[in-house]
Amino acid sequence: MKFILEGEVVLSKEADEALEDITGFVEHANNDIFQKGVSPDQKYDASQIVEWNLKGNTIQLKVISGRRGRAHDALLRIKKPLTQLLGPKYHIGVRKITVKNY
């Protein structure tokens, strides 16, 4: 069974200057953050960000997952690390996380 989530992460201000860091963060999330707690033989079933787009102060995401590490949990998992990445360097925080379609 596959779960497909379309959601948004609303930031405290526009993040155009942080585009490169956000790109690296998406790679890190797919390869590390979403793999935690998933057994090695079920890594294919973990969450993956397959599409994302930065528009002003909003990061639009499409997350696909299987039964391990569900998509809605993955969306919640990225809040703190994303804040730790953008906060000190760009003074940007995460204001709101919304799910548009699940």
SULFEN-V584627 format. One record per residue. RES is the residue in one letter. SS is DSSP state (a for helix, b for strand, c for the rest). OMEGA is omega as a letter, one per 20 degrees, with the letter a starting at -180 (NA if undefined). D_FIRST is the distance of its C-alpha to the first C-alpha in whole Angstrom. Layout:
# SULFEN-V584627
res=RES ss=SS omega=OMEGA d_first=D_FIRST
res=RES ss=SS omega=OMEGA d_first=D_FIRST
This chain:
# SULFEN-V584627
res=M ss=c omega=r d_first=0
res=K ss=c omega=r d_first=4
res=F ss=b omega=r d_first=7
res=I ss=b omega=a d_first=10
res=L ss=b omega=r d_first=13
res=E ss=b omega=a d_first=17
res=G ss=b omega=a d_first=20
res=E ss=b omega=r d_first=23
res=V ss=b omega=a d_first=25
res=V ss=b omega=a d_first=29
res=L ss=b omega=a d_first=31
res=S ss=c omega=r d_first=35
res=K ss=c omega=a d_first=37
res=E ss=c omega=a d_first=36
res=A ss=c omega=a d_first=35
res=D ss=a omega=a d_first=36
res=E ss=a omega=a d_first=38
res=A ss=a omega=a d_first=35
res=L ss=a omega=a d_first=33
res=E ss=a omega=r d_first=33
res=D ss=a omega=r d_first=32
res=I ss=a omega=r d_first=29
res=T ss=a omega=r d_first=28
res=G ss=a omega=r d_first=29
res=F ss=a omega=r d_first=27
res=V ss=a omega=r d_first=23
res=E ss=a omega=r d_first=24
res=H ss=a omega=r d_first=25
res=A ss=a omega=a d_first=22
res=N ss=a omega=a d_first=19
res=N ss=a omega=a d_first=21
res=D ss=c omega=a d_first=22
res=I ss=a omega=a d_first=21
res=F ss=a omega=a d_first=18
res=Q ss=a omega=a d_first=18
res=K ss=c omega=r d_first=20
res=G ss=c omega=r d_first=19
res=V ss=c omega=a d_first=16
res=S ss=c omega=a d_first=18
res=P ss=a omega=a d_first=19
res=D ss=a omega=r d_first=17
res=Q ss=a omega=a d_first=13
res=K ss=a omega=r d_first=15
res=Y ss=a omega=a d_first=12
res=D ss=a omega=a d_first=9
res=A ss=c omega=a d_first=12
res=S ss=c omega=r d_first=12
res=Q ss=b omega=r d_first=14
res=I ss=b omega=a d_first=17
res=V ss=b omega=r d_first=17
res=E ss=b omega=r d_first=19
res=W ss=b omega=a d_first=22
res=N ss=b omega=r d_first=26
res=L ss=b omega=r d_first=29
res=K ss=b omega=r d_first=31
res=G ss=c omega=a d_first=34
res=N ss=c omega=a d_first=33
res=T ss=b omega=r d_first=29
res=I ss=b omega=r d_first=26
res=Q ss=b omega=a d_first=23
res=L ss=b omega=r d_first=20
res=K ss=b omega=a d_first=17
res=V ss=b omega=r d_first=14
res=I ss=b omega=r d_first=11
res=S ss=b omega=r d_first=9
res=G ss=c omega=a d_first=6
res=R ss=c omega=r d_first=7
res=R ss=c omega=a d_first=10
res=G ss=c omega=a d_first=13
res=R ss=c omega=a d_first=11
res=A ss=a omega=a d_first=12
res=H ss=a omega=r d_first=15
res=D ss=a omega=r d_first=16
res=A ss=a omega=r d_first=16
res=L ss=a omega=r d_first=18
res=L ss=a omega=a d_first=21
res=R ss=a omega=a d_first=21
res=I ss=a omega=a d_first=23
res=K ss=a omega=a d_first=25
res=K ss=a omega=r d_first=28
res=P ss=a omega=r d_first=28
res=L ss=a omega=r d_first=28
res=T ss=a omega=r d_first=31
res=Q ss=a omega=r d_first=33
res=L ss=a omega=a d_first=33
res=L ss=a omega=a d_first=34
res=G ss=a omega=a d_first=36
res=P ss=a omega=a d_first=39
res=K ss=a omega=a d_first=39
res=Y ss=a omega=a d_first=39
res=H ss=c omega=r d_first=39
res=I ss=c omega=r d_first=36
res=G ss=c omega=r d_first=34
res=V ss=b omega=a d_first=30
res=R ss=b omega=a d_first=31
res=K ss=b omega=r d_first=28
res=I ss=b omega=a d_first=24
res=T ss=b omega=r d_first=23
res=V ss=b omega=r d_first=19
res=K ss=b omega=a d_first=20
res=N ss=b omega=r d_first=17
res=Y ss=c omega=NA d_first=13
